[in-house]
Amino acid sequence: MPRVEFAWVCPECRGPLEPVDANGLRCPAEGHVFSRRDGVLSLLTDERVGHFSRFLEEYRTVRRDEGRGVDSAASYRALPFADLEGRHRTEWRIRAASFDALMRLVVAPMAEAAAEALTIADLGAGNTWMSRRLALAGHRVVAVDLHTDPADGLGARVFSEFDFDAVQAEFDRLPIPDGACDLAVFNGAVHYSTDPAATVREALRVVRPGGTVAVLDTPVYRSADAGREMVAERQAAFRRRFGFASDSIESRGFLTFSEIEELGRVLGLEWLCHRPFFGLRWALRPLWSAVRRRPEPATFLVFWARKPGRP
Ligand SMILES: C[S@@+](CC[C@H](N)C(=O)[O-])C[C@H]1O[C@@H](n2cnc3c(N)ncnc32)[C@H](O)[C@@H]1O
């Protein structure tokens, strides 16, 4: 499948970039120089690389310790339907069900209505498994992430037999022109935002009127206290194990149902929402938690909204 058809813009001023050489781009207005390494174009300024460096270092440490990442084309290409490395099978079962719902309820109807390939931004793409799946379905995809790790970040795109773009960028400053995408998806990612309204607003900017923003696999709670308790427990566990809380960038960590509603109100979006079925055991978790007087467990939804305006 061809690469995206738009030209990258400066993440700071959104002006056009000009080529420096075969692997470099430059913002003539601000002087930032950007380069491509191992197939990943870095569109982060030096200042933003510095801003995220501790977050990325700690994130890498935690994820390696958790046994995340892929080390072969076979394990990368099997995702999300099989976890060949076998370390997070339950999690991937959930990811697969959410991804199926996204394809069935959002991507397929959009592609059918457009009668052509969609341009899709996979925001917070991690190792890019979803970008590959979308490229396999015939779409033009850009994978956006801060993390370029060869196993757990954009570097893993080398395992894909389908072509797509991969750019190192932050989802609050996308190097994508206004209205260039049909669909922007946050898969397991929007809860890393400091300010979800600003993050979703930026995603909406790059989506054309009549296009869609979708969110999946973000932990959602009824009560913000339950979400805060989950975040505090995780940070305490990190502190014990690694000596840091992995909170160098303040991130939200979860959403609540009322925040999702509020996001829709503030951004003028009418969310559609689907709750995938992850199995009986999973469905019974809230009941078990109530019986054991434990905090409410997270729910994972697929929710999406059409950007207002005429296509
Ligand atoms: C839990 S991972 C999910 C990865 C992938 N979407 C998936 O479904 O497996 C969250 C990803 O969001 C990325 N991320 C966090 N903050 C970000 C930001 N401000 N801009 C871009 N990516 C970000 C992280 O680097 C990480 O790869």
The ligand as an SDF file (V2000), in Angstrom:
LIG
                    3D

 27 29  0  0  0  0  0  0  0  0999 V2000
    0.4500    1.1590   26.1140 C   0  0  0  0  0  0  0  0  0  0  0  0
    1.2810    1.7100   24.7070 S   0  0  0  0  0  0  0  0  0  0  0  0
    0.1190    1.2530   23.4350 C   0  0  0  0  0  0  0  0  0  0  0  0
    0.8320    0.9730   22.1690 C   0  0  0  0  0  0  0  0  0  0  0  0
   -0.0400    0.4810   20.9950 C   0  0  0  0  0  0  0  0  0  0  0  0
   -1.0060    1.4760   20.5790 N   0  0  0  0  0  0  0  0  0  0  0  0
   -0.7500   -0.7880   21.2860 C   0  0  0  0  0  0  0  0  0  0  0  0
   -1.9630   -0.8060   21.1480 O   0  0  0  0  0  0  0  0  0  0  0  0
   -0.0950   -1.7810   21.6330 O   0  0  0  0  0  0  0  0  0  0  0  0
    1.1170    3.4770   24.7470 C   0  0  0  0  0  0  0  0  0  0  0  0
    1.9920    4.1860   23.7350 C   0  0  0  0  0  0  0  0  0  0  0  0
    1.7250    5.5880   23.7760 O   0  0  0  0  0  0  0  0  0  0  0  0
    2.9530    6.2570   23.5550 C   0  0  0  0  0  0  0  0  0  0  0  0
    2.8540    7.6360   24.0420 N   0  0  0  0  0  0  0  0  0  0  0  0
    2.7520    8.0520   25.3210 C   0  0  0  0  0  0  0  0  0  0  0  0
    2.6840    9.3850   25.3790 N   0  0  0  0  0  0  0  0  0  0  0  0
    2.7370    9.8230   24.0890 C   0  0  0  0  0  0  0  0  0  0  0  0
    2.7110   11.1230   23.4750 C   0  0  0  0  0  0  0  0  0  0  0  0
    2.5980   12.2280   24.2150 N   0  0  0  0  0  0  0  0  0  0  0  0
    2.7880   11.2040   22.1520 N   0  0  0  0  0  0  0  0  0  0  0  0
    2.9000   10.0810   21.3820 C   0  0  0  0  0  0  0  0  0  0  0  0
    2.9310    8.8200   21.8960 N   0  0  0  0  0  0  0  0  0  0  0  0
    2.8490    8.7030   23.2290 C   0  0  0  0  0  0  0  0  0  0  0  0
    3.9670    5.4300   24.3080 C   0  0  0  0  0  0  0  0  0  0  0  0
    5.2890    5.6890   23.8650 O   0  0  0  0  0  0  0  0  0  0  0  0
    3.4740    4.0180   24.0220 C   0  0  0  0  0  0  0  0  0  0  0  0
    4.1170    3.4470   22.9130 O   0  0  0  0  0  0  0  0  0  0  0  0
  1  2  1  0
  2  3  1  0
  2 10  1  0
  3  4  1  0
  4  5  1  0
  5  6  1  0
  5  7  1  0
  7  8  2  0
  7  9  1  0
 10 11  1  0
 11 12  1  0
 11 26  1  0
 12 13  1  0
 13 14  1  0
 13 24  1  0
 14 15  1  0
 14 23  1  0
 15 16  2  0
 16 17  1  0
 17 18  1  0
 17 23  2  0
 18 19  1  0
 18 20  2  0
 20 21  1  0
 21 22  2  0
 22 23  1  0
 24 25  1  0
 24 26  1  0
 26 27  1  0
M  CHG  2   2   1   9  -1
M  END
$$$$
